[in-house]
Amino acid sequence: MLESAKQGELIQVRRGVYANIDQLSGNMIDINAVVPEGILCLWSAWSIHQLTTSMPQAFHIAIKRGRKVSIPSFPRMEVHHYTENLLKIGVISMIIDGFNIRLYDVERCVCDAVKFRNKVGMDVCSEIINNYLERPDRNLSKLMDYARKLRVGKILEQYLQVKL
């Protein structure tokens, strides 16, 4: 393995974790190997749930506030810190490109879009809400429950009154 890394056939993702070019050229990496207990969030989760047409420029990963992690230079990752009780809301597991990935469910993703609307832009937030409302599997009671826990209930309620 060391010889393969020296020849450029393998790339060191982090200490003790190596990947070949084919693995890195896919749309997904093993998030748990790079950031143990990391949760795919924001742009990455929105893209997976098909809530936005924008492609994420990096893997967005949520971790517990106060935790320090070393991030590889490639692939590009952005780490977002959440308090422990907010971190656990809406976590699901999915098999994506053969990897078992932890990410936020659709309702949590919509709440995050509303929570960070000033950072991501109102156009992105509106697109995510519209795409969510068009889904046949939407769960508005679950959405409002998450919104209250994430302290965006009143704002989301106003948006939903306009959209519905």
N, C-alpha and C positions, 0 to 999 in steps of 0.2 A: 504494500500500500504506500509506503514511503517513497519507493521508486516511482510509482505511478504519479504521485503528487509532484515529485521533482521534474518529471517529464511533461507535466501539464495536463495529464489525463484526468486527474482528480483535483478538485478545488476545496481548500479548507474553508468550511462554513463557520466553524468555531472549533475550539480546542477539542479534539477527539471526534469531531463530526466532519466527514468528507462526503462530497457528492461529485458525480461525473457530469459532463456537459448536458447529457440527455435529461438527467434528473432536474437540472436547473433551468432547462429551456421550457419545461412544462409550465402550466399556469399556477401550480401549487407546490409548496414545499412542505416538509414535515415540520410544522410550527412547533410542535412539542419537543422536537430534538434541538431546535435552535433556542427557543424560549420556553423552558418547561412551565407548564400550567398557564401558558399564554392563551388568550382568547382573541380570535379574529373579530375586529370591530370596524366601525365607521365605513370608509370607502370600500374596504375589502369585503365586508359583510354585505353592504348595499349591492355591490356588484354580483356576488354569489346569489343573493335573493332576487336579483333582477329588478331592483327598485330604482336604479339609475342607469343611464346610458354611458356615464363617464367611467373610464377605466382608471383604476387606482394606480398611482405612480409608485406606490410602495405597499408593503404588507403592513397594515395597521393592526397593532396588537395591544390588547388591554392587559395590564398586570396590576397587582395590588400596590397601592400607594406605599412608598417607602422602600420598596424592593428594588435592588439594583441588579441589572442584567448587562452582560456584554453583548453587543450587537455586531454581527459581521458587516463588513463593508459591502458585500454582495450576498444575497439580494438585498435591495434597499428596504429598510424597516423603520417604522415610526412607532414608538412605544407611548402609550397613553396610560396614565396612572389614575386608578379609581380607589375609593375607600372599599373595604372588604364587603360591606353589606350591599353597595351599589354594583360591585364587580360581579356578584353572583346572580343578579336578576336577568333571567331570560337566556341562560347558557344552554346550548344544545350541542350535540355531536353529529357530524356528517362525514360520510366517506367521500372525499373529493380527490380525484386522480390517484386513488389507491391509498390515500393518507386519511387517518382518522383525525379530523380537525374539530376543535372546539370553537364555536362561534356564537354570536347572539342571534336569537330568533327574529322573525320579521317584525313583530310588534316592538321589541326592544330597539331594533334598527330605526324604526320610525320615530320613536321617542328620542333617540340620540340625534337624529337629524333636526328635530325641533330644538333640542337642548343646545346644539352647536350651530344653530342657523346663522348666527352672525359671523362665524368663522368659515363655514362652508358656502355660504351665500343663500339668499332667499330663493333663488331660482332652483338650486339643487334641493332645498328643503321642500319646495312646492312640488317638484317632480316626484320626490319620494312619497309624499302624501298622496298625490294623484295616482301613482302606480299601486300603492297599497290599497286604496279605495276601489280600484278596478279588479282586485283579486277576488275570486270566488271563495277562497278559504280565509278571508279576513275575519278577525275576532275583535270587534270593537270593545267589548267588555274587558278583555285581557289587555288591549291597548290602553284603555283608560286606567286600569289598575296599575300597569307599569308607569304610566305618565304621572300618576299621583306619587308613587314611590320615588320617581326620579325628579320630582318637583317641577314638572312642566304640564301639569294637568289643566290649569286654566288656559294657558296659551294654546295647547292642543285642542281644547274644547272650542275655542274661538275659531281656529282654522277649520275644524270639522263642521261647525255651524255654517260657515261660508261655503264649504265644498259640498255638503249634503243638502 
